[in-house]
Amino acid sequence: MTDPDRESWIVEQLSNLPDKADAALILRHAEREEIPQGTFGVDVPLTTSGVTSAERLGAILSGIRPLVYASASPVPRCVSTATAILRGGGWPEEVALDWRLGDPGPFVVDEEVSGALFLETGILEIVRHQLTLAEPPAGMRPTAEGINLLLGLTTNNLYSHGRLNIYVTHDAILAVLVAYLYRLRIDEINWPGYLDGLLLWRSGDRVNFIWRGLEQGSHPLGC
């Protein structure tokens, strides 16, 4: 899916939401430089194209809904993505940093143990483990607990004012969230590309969600 396709999908879905429903858009960061093999690439920056794409997305979003809140993983490429979106939308460049979006993220409890596992087995195998096995990977919390942490963050400010909140995270976190909510294996969803987004909005004590290529779903909050 190209950047314009992602933008069109986000615009279409936001336009189809109830007018008064606040929305949370959880995005993977924009295009980054290559991560050196055997590292986490924490300081790997966005490409020039990635910055431009994020600014363009912000300009598009600003014409649809007013922005209330922007938050990002403390990892620089996520912060840069959120800042570029805000700049493109003409909004104040104020980004709240939150560990639940990355560094360490909602699933990690021991960075040293889980970090070694990530480098040894790879992200895809870790994600498969999170979604299919009862016991979490070493150094990580149960998937359901991590999901509740993430949903607590992203649904906390959803009311009935027709506004938008933006959260910038990483592909592995977004992939687990999408697959968990839809009750699918990881190979049954499209792995999140740059600036791919999951949309959330509340209906009472439930959160509604939609991801590209899949039908709208609903999940009870706190479960």
PyMOL CGO cylinders between C-alpha atoms (Angstrom):
from pymol import cmd
from pymol.cgo import CYLINDER

trace = [
    CYLINDER, 0.00, 0.00, 0.00, 1.49, 3.36, -1.02, 0.3, 1, 1, 1, 1, 1, 1,
    CYLINDER, 1.49, 3.36, -1.02, 1.45, 6.52, 1.07, 0.3, 1, 1, 1, 1, 1, 1,
    CYLINDER, 1.45, 6.52, 1.07, -1.44, 8.05, -0.93, 0.3, 1, 1, 1, 1, 1, 1,
    CYLINDER, -1.44, 8.05, -0.93, -3.44, 4.84, -0.50, 0.3, 1, 1, 1, 1, 1, 1,
    CYLINDER, -3.44, 4.84, -0.50, -2.93, 4.94, 3.28, 0.3, 1, 1, 1, 1, 1, 1,
    CYLINDER, -2.93, 4.94, 3.28, -3.90, 8.58, 3.39, 0.3, 1, 1, 1, 1, 1, 1,
    CYLINDER, -3.90, 8.58, 3.39, -7.05, 7.92, 1.36, 0.3, 1, 1, 1, 1, 1, 1,
    CYLINDER, -7.05, 7.92, 1.36, -8.03, 5.03, 3.63, 0.3, 1, 1, 1, 1, 1, 1,
    CYLINDER, -8.03, 5.03, 3.63, -7.58, 7.14, 6.78, 0.3, 1, 1, 1, 1, 1, 1,
    CYLINDER, -7.58, 7.14, 6.78, -9.57, 10.02, 5.28, 0.3, 1, 1, 1, 1, 1, 1,
    CYLINDER, -9.57, 10.02, 5.28, -12.37, 7.71, 4.19, 0.3, 1, 1, 1, 1, 1, 1,
    CYLINDER, -12.37, 7.71, 4.19, -12.66, 5.96, 7.54, 0.3, 1, 1, 1, 1, 1, 1,
    CYLINDER, -12.66, 5.96, 7.54, -12.50, 9.17, 9.58, 0.3, 1, 1, 1, 1, 1, 1,
    CYLINDER, -12.50, 9.17, 9.58, -15.19, 10.65, 7.36, 0.3, 1, 1, 1, 1, 1, 1,
    CYLINDER, -15.19, 10.65, 7.36, -17.41, 7.61, 8.02, 0.3, 1, 1, 1, 1, 1, 1,
    CYLINDER, -17.41, 7.61, 8.02, -17.20, 7.83, 11.81, 0.3, 1, 1, 1, 1, 1, 1,
    CYLINDER, -17.20, 7.83, 11.81, -20.10, 9.32, 13.77, 0.3, 1, 1, 1, 1, 1, 1,
    CYLINDER, -20.10, 9.32, 13.77, -19.70, 13.11, 13.70, 0.3, 1, 1, 1, 1, 1, 1,
    CYLINDER, -19.70, 13.11, 13.70, -19.57, 13.47, 17.47, 0.3, 1, 1, 1, 1, 1, 1,
    CYLINDER, -19.57, 13.47, 17.47, -17.31, 10.49, 18.17, 0.3, 1, 1, 1, 1, 1, 1,
    CYLINDER, -17.31, 10.49, 18.17, -13.75, 11.33, 19.18, 0.3, 1, 1, 1, 1, 1, 1,
    CYLINDER, -13.75, 11.33, 19.18, -11.24, 9.18, 17.33, 0.3, 1, 1, 1, 1, 1, 1,
    CYLINDER, -11.24, 9.18, 17.33, -7.81, 7.80, 18.18, 0.3, 1, 1, 1, 1, 1, 1,
    CYLINDER, -7.81, 7.80, 18.18, -5.44, 7.16, 15.28, 0.3, 1, 1, 1, 1, 1, 1,
    CYLINDER, -5.44, 7.16, 15.28, -2.62, 4.79, 16.23, 0.3, 1, 1, 1, 1, 1, 1,
    CYLINDER, -2.62, 4.79, 16.23, 0.12, 5.02, 13.61, 0.3, 1, 1, 1, 1, 1, 1,
    CYLINDER, 0.12, 5.02, 13.61, 3.36, 3.30, 12.83, 0.3, 1, 1, 1, 1, 1, 1,
    CYLINDER, 3.36, 3.30, 12.83, 6.08, 5.92, 12.43, 0.3, 1, 1, 1, 1, 1, 1,
    CYLINDER, 6.08, 5.92, 12.43, 7.01, 7.27, 8.98, 0.3, 1, 1, 1, 1, 1, 1,
    CYLINDER, 7.01, 7.27, 8.98, 9.70, 5.82, 6.71, 0.3, 1, 1, 1, 1, 1, 1,
    CYLINDER, 9.70, 5.82, 6.71, 13.08, 5.47, 8.44, 0.3, 1, 1, 1, 1, 1, 1,
    CYLINDER, 13.08, 5.47, 8.44, 16.64, 4.76, 7.41, 0.3, 1, 1, 1, 1, 1, 1,
    CYLINDER, 16.64, 4.76, 7.41, 17.83, 1.14, 7.48, 0.3, 1, 1, 1, 1, 1, 1,
    CYLINDER, 17.83, 1.14, 7.48, 18.52, -0.36, 10.91, 0.3, 1, 1, 1, 1, 1, 1,
    CYLINDER, 18.52, -0.36, 10.91, 22.04, -1.84, 11.16, 0.3, 1, 1, 1, 1, 1, 1,
    CYLINDER, 22.04, -1.84, 11.16, 21.95, -5.62, 11.49, 0.3, 1, 1, 1, 1, 1, 1,
    CYLINDER, 21.95, -5.62, 11.49, 22.21, -6.89, 15.05, 0.3, 1, 1, 1, 1, 1, 1,
    CYLINDER, 22.21, -6.89, 15.05, 21.04, -3.62, 16.61, 0.3, 1, 1, 1, 1, 1, 1,
    CYLINDER, 21.04, -3.62, 16.61, 17.74, -2.05, 17.66, 0.3, 1, 1, 1, 1, 1, 1,
    CYLINDER, 17.74, -2.05, 17.66, 18.47, 1.11, 15.70, 0.3, 1, 1, 1, 1, 1, 1,
    CYLINDER, 18.47, 1.11, 15.70, 17.00, 3.31, 18.42, 0.3, 1, 1, 1, 1, 1, 1,
    CYLINDER, 17.00, 3.31, 18.42, 18.60, 6.43, 16.96, 0.3, 1, 1, 1, 1, 1, 1,
    CYLINDER, 18.60, 6.43, 16.96, 17.95, 5.62, 13.29, 0.3, 1, 1, 1, 1, 1, 1,
    CYLINDER, 17.95, 5.62, 13.29, 16.20, 8.73, 11.88, 0.3, 1, 1, 1, 1, 1, 1,
    CYLINDER, 16.20, 8.73, 11.88, 13.37, 9.20, 9.42, 0.3, 1, 1, 1, 1, 1, 1,
    CYLINDER, 13.37, 9.20, 9.42, 14.20, 9.57, 5.76, 0.3, 1, 1, 1, 1, 1, 1,
    CYLINDER, 14.20, 9.57, 5.76, 13.51, 12.88, 4.05, 0.3, 1, 1, 1, 1, 1, 1,
    CYLINDER, 13.51, 12.88, 4.05, 10.60, 11.16, 2.30, 0.3, 1, 1, 1, 1, 1, 1,
    CYLINDER, 10.60, 11.16, 2.30, 9.29, 9.96, 5.67, 0.3, 1, 1, 1, 1, 1, 1,
    CYLINDER, 9.29, 9.96, 5.67, 9.25, 13.48, 7.08, 0.3, 1, 1, 1, 1, 1, 1,
    CYLINDER, 9.25, 13.48, 7.08, 7.48, 14.78, 3.97, 0.3, 1, 1, 1, 1, 1, 1,
    CYLINDER, 7.48, 14.78, 3.97, 4.86, 12.01, 4.13, 0.3, 1, 1, 1, 1, 1, 1,
    CYLINDER, 4.86, 12.01, 4.13, 4.14, 12.72, 7.80, 0.3, 1, 1, 1, 1, 1, 1,
    CYLINDER, 4.14, 12.72, 7.80, 3.77, 16.45, 7.10, 0.3, 1, 1, 1, 1, 1, 1,
    CYLINDER, 3.77, 16.45, 7.10, 1.40, 15.72, 4.23, 0.3, 1, 1, 1, 1, 1, 1,
    CYLINDER, 1.40, 15.72, 4.23, -0.69, 13.43, 6.43, 0.3, 1, 1, 1, 1, 1, 1,
    CYLINDER, -0.69, 13.43, 6.43, -0.94, 16.19, 9.03, 0.3, 1, 1, 1, 1, 1, 1,
    CYLINDER, -0.94, 16.19, 9.03, -2.12, 18.67, 6.41, 0.3, 1, 1, 1, 1, 1, 1,
    CYLINDER, -2.12, 18.67, 6.41, -4.82, 16.21, 5.31, 0.3, 1, 1, 1, 1, 1, 1,
    CYLINDER, -4.82, 16.21, 5.31, -5.96, 15.39, 8.85, 0.3, 1, 1, 1, 1, 1, 1,
    CYLINDER, -5.96, 15.39, 8.85, -6.25, 19.06, 9.79, 0.3, 1, 1, 1, 1, 1, 1,
    CYLINDER, -6.25, 19.06, 9.79, -8.98, 19.45, 7.19, 0.3, 1, 1, 1, 1, 1, 1,
    CYLINDER, -8.98, 19.45, 7.19, -11.08, 16.67, 8.71, 0.3, 1, 1, 1, 1, 1, 1,
    CYLINDER, -11.08, 16.67, 8.71, -11.10, 17.02, 12.49, 0.3, 1, 1, 1, 1, 1, 1,
    CYLINDER, -11.10, 17.02, 12.49, -9.60, 19.26, 15.17, 0.3, 1, 1, 1, 1, 1, 1,
    CYLINDER, -9.60, 19.26, 15.17, -6.65, 17.72, 16.99, 0.3, 1, 1, 1, 1, 1, 1,
    CYLINDER, -6.65, 17.72, 16.99, -6.69, 17.46, 20.77, 0.3, 1, 1, 1, 1, 1, 1,
    CYLINDER, -6.69, 17.46, 20.77, -3.67, 15.37, 21.69, 0.3, 1, 1, 1, 1, 1, 1,
    CYLINDER, -3.67, 15.37, 21.69, -0.55, 13.84, 20.16, 0.3, 1, 1, 1, 1, 1, 1,
    CYLINDER, -0.55, 13.84, 20.16, 1.62, 11.24, 21.84, 0.3, 1, 1, 1, 1, 1, 1,
    CYLINDER, 1.62, 11.24, 21.84, 4.57, 9.14, 20.70, 0.3, 1, 1, 1, 1, 1, 1,
    CYLINDER, 4.57, 9.14, 20.70, 7.04, 6.51, 21.73, 0.3, 1, 1, 1, 1, 1, 1,
    CYLINDER, 7.04, 6.51, 21.73, 10.17, 8.20, 23.12, 0.3, 1, 1, 1, 1, 1, 1,
    CYLINDER, 10.17, 8.20, 23.12, 12.21, 6.65, 20.28, 0.3, 1, 1, 1, 1, 1, 1,
    CYLINDER, 12.21, 6.65, 20.28, 13.34, 9.60, 18.09, 0.3, 1, 1, 1, 1, 1, 1,
    CYLINDER, 13.34, 9.60, 18.09, 11.78, 8.39, 14.82, 0.3, 1, 1, 1, 1, 1, 1,
    CYLINDER, 11.78, 8.39, 14.82, 8.35, 8.25, 16.48, 0.3, 1, 1, 1, 1, 1, 1,
    CYLINDER, 8.35, 8.25, 16.48, 8.78, 11.70, 18.03, 0.3, 1, 1, 1, 1, 1, 1,
    CYLINDER, 8.78, 11.70, 18.03, 9.91, 13.06, 14.65, 0.3, 1, 1, 1, 1, 1, 1,
    CYLINDER, 9.91, 13.06, 14.65, 6.87, 11.53, 12.97, 0.3, 1, 1, 1, 1, 1, 1,
    CYLINDER, 6.87, 11.53, 12.97, 4.44, 13.07, 15.45, 0.3, 1, 1, 1, 1, 1, 1,
    CYLINDER, 4.44, 13.07, 15.45, 6.18, 16.44, 15.22, 0.3, 1, 1, 1, 1, 1, 1,
    CYLINDER, 6.18, 16.44, 15.22, 6.05, 16.39, 11.42, 0.3, 1, 1, 1, 1, 1, 1,
    CYLINDER, 6.05, 16.39, 11.42, 2.32, 15.53, 11.46, 0.3, 1, 1, 1, 1, 1, 1,
    CYLINDER, 2.32, 15.53, 11.46, 1.65, 18.43, 13.81, 0.3, 1, 1, 1, 1, 1, 1,
    CYLINDER, 1.65, 18.43, 13.81, 3.75, 20.78, 11.71, 0.3, 1, 1, 1, 1, 1, 1,
    CYLINDER, 3.75, 20.78, 11.71, 1.97, 19.72, 8.53, 0.3, 1, 1, 1, 1, 1, 1,
    CYLINDER, 1.97, 19.72, 8.53, -1.39, 20.28, 10.16, 0.3, 1, 1, 1, 1, 1, 1,
    CYLINDER, -1.39, 20.28, 10.16, -0.47, 23.71, 11.45, 0.3, 1, 1, 1, 1, 1, 1,
    CYLINDER, -0.47, 23.71, 11.45, -0.89, 22.53, 15.05, 0.3, 1, 1, 1, 1, 1, 1,
    CYLINDER, -0.89, 22.53, 15.05, 1.41, 23.37, 17.98, 0.3, 1, 1, 1, 1, 1, 1,
    CYLINDER, 1.41, 23.37, 17.98, 4.31, 20.91, 17.93, 0.3, 1, 1, 1, 1, 1, 1,
    CYLINDER, 4.31, 20.91, 17.93, 3.63, 19.51, 21.39, 0.3, 1, 1, 1, 1, 1, 1,
    CYLINDER, 3.63, 19.51, 21.39, 4.17, 15.76, 21.67, 0.3, 1, 1, 1, 1, 1, 1,
    CYLINDER, 4.17, 15.76, 21.67, 3.64, 13.81, 24.90, 0.3, 1, 1, 1, 1, 1, 1,
    CYLINDER, 3.64, 13.81, 24.90, 6.11, 10.93, 25.25, 0.3, 1, 1, 1, 1, 1, 1,
    CYLINDER, 6.11, 10.93, 25.25, 4.72, 7.67, 26.60, 0.3, 1, 1, 1, 1, 1, 1,
    CYLINDER, 4.72, 7.67, 26.60, 6.56, 4.41, 27.28, 0.3, 1, 1, 1, 1, 1, 1,
    CYLINDER, 6.56, 4.41, 27.28, 3.44, 2.40, 26.45, 0.3, 1, 1, 1, 1, 1, 1,
    CYLINDER, 3.44, 2.40, 26.45, 4.00, 3.31, 22.79, 0.3, 1, 1, 1, 1, 1, 1,
    CYLINDER, 4.00, 3.31, 22.79, 7.61, 2.09, 22.84, 0.3, 1, 1, 1, 1, 1, 1,
    CYLINDER, 7.61, 2.09, 22.84, 10.88, 2.13, 24.78, 0.3, 1, 1, 1, 1, 1, 1,
    CYLINDER, 10.88, 2.13, 24.78, 10.03, -0.23, 26.30, 0.3, 1, 1, 1, 1, 1, 1,
    CYLINDER, 10.03, -0.23, 26.30, 6.39, -0.47, 25.15, 0.3, 1, 1, 1, 1, 1, 1,
    CYLINDER, 6.39, -0.47, 25.15, 3.36, -2.16, 26.72, 0.3, 1, 1, 1, 1, 1, 1,
    CYLINDER, 3.36, -2.16, 26.72, 4.66, -5.73, 26.58, 0.3, 1, 1, 1, 1, 1, 1,
    CYLINDER, 4.66, -5.73, 26.58, 8.22, -5.47, 27.92, 0.3, 1, 1, 1, 1, 1, 1,
    CYLINDER, 8.22, -5.47, 27.92, 9.02, -5.79, 31.63, 0.3, 1, 1, 1, 1, 1, 1,
    CYLINDER, 9.02, -5.79, 31.63, 12.74, -6.66, 31.45, 0.3, 1, 1, 1, 1, 1, 1,
    CYLINDER, 12.74, -6.66, 31.45, 14.45, -4.85, 28.58, 0.3, 1, 1, 1, 1, 1, 1,
    CYLINDER, 14.45, -4.85, 28.58, 17.72, -6.76, 28.93, 0.3, 1, 1, 1, 1, 1, 1,
    CYLINDER, 17.72, -6.76, 28.93, 16.11, -10.19, 28.72, 0.3, 1, 1, 1, 1, 1, 1,
    CYLINDER, 16.11, -10.19, 28.72, 13.54, -9.37, 26.03, 0.3, 1, 1, 1, 1, 1, 1,
    CYLINDER, 13.54, -9.37, 26.03, 16.08, -7.35, 24.03, 0.3, 1, 1, 1, 1, 1, 1,
    CYLINDER, 16.08, -7.35, 24.03, 18.41, -10.31, 23.71, 0.3, 1, 1, 1, 1, 1, 1,
    CYLINDER, 18.41, -10.31, 23.71, 15.47, -12.46, 22.64, 0.3, 1, 1, 1, 1, 1, 1,
    CYLINDER, 15.47, -12.46, 22.64, 14.41, -9.97, 19.96, 0.3, 1, 1, 1, 1, 1, 1,
    CYLINDER, 14.41, -9.97, 19.96, 17.90, -9.92, 18.46, 0.3, 1, 1, 1, 1, 1, 1,
    CYLINDER, 17.90, -9.92, 18.46, 18.20, -13.69, 18.60, 0.3, 1, 1, 1, 1, 1, 1,
    CYLINDER, 18.20, -13.69, 18.60, 14.82, -14.78, 17.22, 0.3, 1, 1, 1, 1, 1, 1,
    CYLINDER, 14.82, -14.78, 17.22, 13.52, -11.73, 15.34, 0.3, 1, 1, 1, 1, 1, 1,
    CYLINDER, 13.52, -11.73, 15.34, 10.42, -9.58, 15.72, 0.3, 1, 1, 1, 1, 1, 1,
    CYLINDER, 10.42, -9.58, 15.72, 8.07, -11.82, 13.73, 0.3, 1, 1, 1, 1, 1, 1,
    CYLINDER, 8.07, -11.82, 13.73, 8.72, -14.88, 15.88, 0.3, 1, 1, 1, 1, 1, 1,
    CYLINDER, 8.72, -14.88, 15.88, 8.25, -12.86, 19.07, 0.3, 1, 1, 1, 1, 1, 1,
    CYLINDER, 8.25, -12.86, 19.07, 4.92, -11.54, 17.79, 0.3, 1, 1, 1, 1, 1, 1,
    CYLINDER, 4.92, -11.54, 17.79, 3.77, -15.06, 16.84, 0.3, 1, 1, 1, 1, 1, 1,
    CYLINDER, 3.77, -15.06, 16.84, 4.66, -16.22, 20.35, 0.3, 1, 1, 1, 1, 1, 1,
    CYLINDER, 4.66, -16.22, 20.35, 2.72, -13.34, 21.91, 0.3, 1, 1, 1, 1, 1, 1,
    CYLINDER, 2.72, -13.34, 21.91, -0.40, -14.20, 19.94, 0.3, 1, 1, 1, 1, 1, 1,
    CYLINDER, -0.40, -14.20, 19.94, -0.38, -18.00, 20.08, 0.3, 1, 1, 1, 1, 1, 1,
    CYLINDER, -0.38, -18.00, 20.08, 1.19, -19.20, 23.34, 0.3, 1, 1, 1, 1, 1, 1,
    CYLINDER, 1.19, -19.20, 23.34, -0.24, -18.88, 26.83, 0.3, 1, 1, 1, 1, 1, 1,
    CYLINDER, -0.24, -18.88, 26.83, 3.09, -17.97, 28.45, 0.3, 1, 1, 1, 1, 1, 1,
    CYLINDER, 3.09, -17.97, 28.45, 4.62, -14.68, 27.31, 0.3, 1, 1, 1, 1, 1, 1,
    CYLINDER, 4.62, -14.68, 27.31, 8.14, -14.54, 25.86, 0.3, 1, 1, 1, 1, 1, 1,
    CYLINDER, 8.14, -14.54, 25.86, 10.95, -14.14, 28.40, 0.3, 1, 1, 1, 1, 1, 1,
    CYLINDER, 10.95, -14.14, 28.40, 11.10, -10.64, 29.83, 0.3, 1, 1, 1, 1, 1, 1,
    CYLINDER, 11.10, -10.64, 29.83, 7.61, -9.74, 28.63, 0.3, 1, 1, 1, 1, 1, 1,
    CYLINDER, 7.61, -9.74, 28.63, 4.19, -9.43, 30.26, 0.3, 1, 1, 1, 1, 1, 1,
    CYLINDER, 4.19, -9.43, 30.26, 1.11, -11.41, 29.15, 0.3, 1, 1, 1, 1, 1, 1,
    CYLINDER, 1.11, -11.41, 29.15, -0.24, -10.07, 25.88, 0.3, 1, 1, 1, 1, 1, 1,
    CYLINDER, -0.24, -10.07, 25.88, -3.70, -9.28, 27.29, 0.3, 1, 1, 1, 1, 1, 1,
    CYLINDER, -3.70, -9.28, 27.29, -2.14, -7.15, 30.01, 0.3, 1, 1, 1, 1, 1, 1,
    CYLINDER, -2.14, -7.15, 30.01, -0.09, -5.22, 27.48, 0.3, 1, 1, 1, 1, 1, 1,
    CYLINDER, -0.09, -5.22, 27.48, -3.14, -4.69, 25.29, 0.3, 1, 1, 1, 1, 1, 1,
    CYLINDER, -3.14, -4.69, 25.29, -5.07, -3.26, 28.25, 0.3, 1, 1, 1, 1, 1, 1,
    CYLINDER, -5.07, -3.26, 28.25, -2.21, -0.85, 28.95, 0.3, 1, 1, 1, 1, 1, 1,
    CYLINDER, -2.21, -0.85, 28.95, -2.25, 0.31, 25.35, 0.3, 1, 1, 1, 1, 1, 1,
    CYLINDER, -2.25, 0.31, 25.35, -6.03, 0.61, 25.15, 0.3, 1, 1, 1, 1, 1, 1,
    CYLINDER, -6.03, 0.61, 25.15, -6.07, 2.46, 28.47, 0.3, 1, 1, 1, 1, 1, 1,
    CYLINDER, -6.07, 2.46, 28.47, -3.76, 5.06, 26.97, 0.3, 1, 1, 1, 1, 1, 1,
    CYLINDER, -3.76, 5.06, 26.97, -5.46, 5.42, 23.60, 0.3, 1, 1, 1, 1, 1, 1,
    CYLINDER, -5.46, 5.42, 23.60, -9.11, 5.36, 24.72, 0.3, 1, 1, 1, 1, 1, 1,
    CYLINDER, -9.11, 5.36, 24.72, -8.79, 7.50, 27.87, 0.3, 1, 1, 1, 1, 1, 1,
    CYLINDER, -8.79, 7.50, 27.87, -9.46, 10.78, 26.06, 0.3, 1, 1, 1, 1, 1, 1,
    CYLINDER, -9.46, 10.78, 26.06, -12.25, 9.62, 23.74, 0.3, 1, 1, 1, 1, 1, 1,
    CYLINDER, -12.25, 9.62, 23.74, -15.49, 11.51, 24.34, 0.3, 1, 1, 1, 1, 1, 1,
    CYLINDER, -15.49, 11.51, 24.34, -18.18, 12.98, 22.09, 0.3, 1, 1, 1, 1, 1, 1,
    CYLINDER, -18.18, 12.98, 22.09, -16.70, 16.12, 20.60, 0.3, 1, 1, 1, 1, 1, 1,
    CYLINDER, -16.70, 16.12, 20.60, -15.76, 14.92, 17.10, 0.3, 1, 1, 1, 1, 1, 1,
    CYLINDER, -15.76, 14.92, 17.10, -12.04, 15.40, 17.72, 0.3, 1, 1, 1, 1, 1, 1,
    CYLINDER, -12.04, 15.40, 17.72, -8.87, 13.45, 16.94, 0.3, 1, 1, 1, 1, 1, 1,
    CYLINDER, -8.87, 13.45, 16.94, -6.00, 12.10, 19.03, 0.3, 1, 1, 1, 1, 1, 1,
    CYLINDER, -6.00, 12.10, 19.03, -2.83, 10.76, 17.41, 0.3, 1, 1, 1, 1, 1, 1,
    CYLINDER, -2.83, 10.76, 17.41, -0.49, 8.10, 18.81, 0.3, 1, 1, 1, 1, 1, 1,
    CYLINDER, -0.49, 8.10, 18.81, 2.77, 7.13, 17.08, 0.3, 1, 1, 1, 1, 1, 1,
    CYLINDER, 2.77, 7.13, 17.08, 4.25, 3.72, 17.83, 0.3, 1, 1, 1, 1, 1, 1,
    CYLINDER, 4.25, 3.72, 17.83, 6.22, 0.86, 16.25, 0.3, 1, 1, 1, 1, 1, 1,
    CYLINDER, 6.22, 0.86, 16.25, 5.25, -1.90, 13.82, 0.3, 1, 1, 1, 1, 1, 1,
    CYLINDER, 5.25, -1.90, 13.82, 5.58, -4.79, 16.29, 0.3, 1, 1, 1, 1, 1, 1,
    CYLINDER, 5.58, -4.79, 16.29, 3.35, -3.07, 18.87, 0.3, 1, 1, 1, 1, 1, 1,
    CYLINDER, 3.35, -3.07, 18.87, 0.72, -2.10, 16.30, 0.3, 1, 1, 1, 1, 1, 1,
    CYLINDER, 0.72, -2.10, 16.30, 0.78, -5.57, 14.70, 0.3, 1, 1, 1, 1, 1, 1,
    CYLINDER, 0.78, -5.57, 14.70, 0.07, -7.28, 18.03, 0.3, 1, 1, 1, 1, 1, 1,
    CYLINDER, 0.07, -7.28, 18.03, -2.73, -4.83, 18.83, 0.3, 1, 1, 1, 1, 1, 1,
    CYLINDER, -2.73, -4.83, 18.83, -4.46, -5.35, 15.47, 0.3, 1, 1, 1, 1, 1, 1,
    CYLINDER, -4.46, -5.35, 15.47, -4.13, -9.13, 15.50, 0.3, 1, 1, 1, 1, 1, 1,
    CYLINDER, -4.13, -9.13, 15.50, -5.28, -9.37, 19.13, 0.3, 1, 1, 1, 1, 1, 1,
    CYLINDER, -5.28, -9.37, 19.13, -8.36, -7.21, 18.62, 0.3, 1, 1, 1, 1, 1, 1,
    CYLINDER, -8.36, -7.21, 18.62, -9.38, -9.15, 15.52, 0.3, 1, 1, 1, 1, 1, 1,
    CYLINDER, -9.38, -9.15, 15.52, -8.47, -12.52, 17.08, 0.3, 1, 1, 1, 1, 1, 1,
    CYLINDER, -8.47, -12.52, 17.08, -6.29, -13.39, 14.08, 0.3, 1, 1, 1, 1, 1, 1,
    CYLINDER, -6.29, -13.39, 14.08, -2.90, -14.96, 13.55, 0.3, 1, 1, 1, 1, 1, 1,
    CYLINDER, -2.90, -14.96, 13.55, -0.20, -12.51, 12.60, 0.3, 1, 1, 1, 1, 1, 1,
    CYLINDER, -0.20, -12.51, 12.60, -0.03, -13.91, 9.06, 0.3, 1, 1, 1, 1, 1, 1,
    CYLINDER, -0.03, -13.91, 9.06, -3.76, -13.16, 8.63, 0.3, 1, 1, 1, 1, 1, 1,
    CYLINDER, -3.76, -13.16, 8.63, -3.28, -9.39, 8.82, 0.3, 1, 1, 1, 1, 1, 1,
    CYLINDER, -3.28, -9.39, 8.82, -1.23, -7.01, 6.73, 0.3, 1, 1, 1, 1, 1, 1,
    CYLINDER, -1.23, -7.01, 6.73, 1.95, -6.16, 8.62, 0.3, 1, 1, 1, 1, 1, 1,
    CYLINDER, 1.95, -6.16, 8.62, 1.89, -2.42, 9.40, 0.3, 1, 1, 1, 1, 1, 1,
    CYLINDER, 1.89, -2.42, 9.40, 3.69, -0.30, 6.84, 0.3, 1, 1, 1, 1, 1, 1,
    CYLINDER, 3.69, -0.30, 6.84, 4.98, 3.19, 7.41, 0.3, 1, 1, 1, 1, 1, 1,
    CYLINDER, 4.98, 3.19, 7.41, 2.17, 5.52, 8.56, 0.3, 1, 1, 1, 1, 1, 1,
    CYLINDER, 2.17, 5.52, 8.56, -0.36, 2.69, 8.60, 0.3, 1, 1, 1, 1, 1, 1,
    CYLINDER, -0.36, 2.69, 8.60, -3.04, 3.43, 11.16, 0.3, 1, 1, 1, 1, 1, 1,
    CYLINDER, -3.04, 3.43, 11.16, -5.62, 1.71, 13.34, 0.3, 1, 1, 1, 1, 1, 1,
    CYLINDER, -5.62, 1.71, 13.34, -8.68, 3.81, 14.16, 0.3, 1, 1, 1, 1, 1, 1,
    CYLINDER, -8.68, 3.81, 14.16, -10.44, 3.56, 17.52, 0.3, 1, 1, 1, 1, 1, 1,
    CYLINDER, -10.44, 3.56, 17.52, -13.61, 5.20, 18.85, 0.3, 1, 1, 1, 1, 1, 1,
    CYLINDER, -13.61, 5.20, 18.85, -15.78, 4.48, 21.85, 0.3, 1, 1, 1, 1, 1, 1,
    CYLINDER, -15.78, 4.48, 21.85, -19.37, 3.35, 22.23, 0.3, 1, 1, 1, 1, 1, 1,
    CYLINDER, -19.37, 3.35, 22.23, -20.17, 3.20, 25.91, 0.3, 1, 1, 1, 1, 1, 1,
    CYLINDER, -20.17, 3.20, 25.91, -17.93, 0.63, 27.59, 0.3, 1, 1, 1, 1, 1, 1,
    CYLINDER, -17.93, 0.63, 27.59, -16.69, -0.77, 24.27, 0.3, 1, 1, 1, 1, 1, 1,
    CYLINDER, -16.69, -0.77, 24.27, -14.10, 0.40, 21.80, 0.3, 1, 1, 1, 1, 1, 1,
    CYLINDER, -14.10, 0.40, 21.80, -14.75, 0.13, 18.08, 0.3, 1, 1, 1, 1, 1, 1,
    CYLINDER, -14.75, 0.13, 18.08, -11.83, -0.34, 15.72, 0.3, 1, 1, 1, 1, 1, 1,
    CYLINDER, -11.83, -0.34, 15.72, -11.05, -0.66, 12.05, 0.3, 1, 1, 1, 1, 1, 1,
    CYLINDER, -11.05, -0.66, 12.05, -7.90, -1.71, 10.20, 0.3, 1, 1, 1, 1, 1, 1,
    CYLINDER, -7.90, -1.71, 10.20, -7.26, -1.68, 6.47, 0.3, 1, 1, 1, 1, 1, 1,
    CYLINDER, -7.26, -1.68, 6.47, -8.72, -4.65, 4.63, 0.3, 1, 1, 1, 1, 1, 1,
    CYLINDER, -8.72, -4.65, 4.63, -10.78, -5.81, 7.60, 0.3, 1, 1, 1, 1, 1, 1,
    CYLINDER, -10.78, -5.81, 7.60, -14.32, -5.10, 8.78, 0.3, 1, 1, 1, 1, 1, 1,
    CYLINDER, -14.32, -5.10, 8.78, -15.10, -2.90, 11.76, 0.3, 1, 1, 1, 1, 1, 1,
    CYLINDER, -15.10, -2.90, 11.76, -14.81, -4.70, 15.09, 0.3, 1, 1, 1, 1, 1, 1,
    CYLINDER, -14.81, -4.70, 15.09, -15.63, -4.04, 18.75, 0.3, 1, 1, 1, 1, 1, 1,
    CYLINDER, -15.63, -4.04, 18.75, -13.92, -4.94, 22.01, 0.3, 1, 1, 1, 1, 1, 1,
    CYLINDER, -13.92, -4.94, 22.01, -14.95, -4.47, 25.67, 0.3, 1, 1, 1, 1, 1, 1,
    CYLINDER, -14.95, -4.47, 25.67, -12.75, -2.04, 27.53, 0.3, 1, 1, 1, 1, 1, 1,
    CYLINDER, -12.75, -2.04, 27.53, -10.88, -3.40, 30.54, 0.3, 1, 1, 1, 1, 1, 1,
    CYLINDER, -10.88, -3.40, 30.54, -10.98, -7.00, 29.25, 0.3, 1, 1, 1, 1, 1, 1,
]
cmd.load_cgo(trace, "trace")
